[in-house]
Amino acid sequence: YTAEAEGLTSQAGELRCAAQACVMALTKAVQGAIKFELLGVKAVRAFDANVVIVSLSIPTEREGPRLVGCFLTEEDTPRGAALAVLNATNRVLGNRLFMR
């Protein structure tokens, strides 16, 4: 599944676009069974490495839990943003779609 997102031309904008495109591709993959909302994405330097952190929510649930995912990356931070989204949604998708 593929998706595209547009945004600002900056490091933060590039990270947000990569994460948003991943969220849209996930929605296609699960055929709308679960929808995610990207709340934020940030790259930080911690422990001598670059870490991309994303925060997501599931807007259809009342006071649903926020999902947080991260990925350790050195070079390709947009790819790290997409993988952080996948890490955040991994358990939710597995539990809801495949354990029924």
Protein Blocks (a to p, Z undefined) as FASTA:
>chain_A
ZZdddddddfklmmmmmmmmmmmmmmmmnnomaccddfbdcdddeehiacdddddddfkb
ghiacdddddddfklmmlmmmmmmmmmmmmmmmmmmmmZZ
